[in-house]
């Protein structure tokens, strides 16, 4: 029996290294900005009010 080989590379190897680093930085910045936004209590209350108004 012959071993099965895959012709497609694993997902982590499909992007160049610089693209993976850029994507990681972009995700980290987006998460950081989201966490910083929630430090403003007015934003948290406004978002809660908008969500509650949907019901």
N, C-alpha and C positions, 0 to 999 in steps of 0.2 A: 504494500500500500504506500502511495506517495504522500508526503505531507502537503497539506493545503497551504498555499501562499496567497496572500492578499495583494492585489495590484494597486490598491489605493492606500496612501499613507494614513497613519492615525491622524485624528483631527488636530492634535497639537502640532503636528509637523506640516500641516497643509498651508499654514501662514508663515511668512518669514518672521524671524525673531523680532525685528523692529516693529512689525505690525502687532505681534502679541504684546510687546511692551507698551506700545501706544494704546492698545485696547485696555490693558490693565490700568494704565494711568487715567484714561478717560472714565473708566468705571469708578476708580477711587475718587476722582474729582467730583463726579456726579453724586456719589454717596456722601462725601464730605459736605457738599453744598446742601444736600437734603437734611443731614443732621444739623447743620448750622441754622437752617431755616426754622427748624422746630425749637431752637433756643428762644425765638421770638414768641412770647405767649399769645400775642394778638393773632398771629398766623394760625397757631394751633386751635384757638377758639373759633376763628373764622372758618377754618376747614371743617371743624366739628359741626358748626351751625349749618354750613352748606350741605354736609352729608345728612344731617338730621332733617333738613328741609325737603329732601327727596322722599321722605316717608310721610 
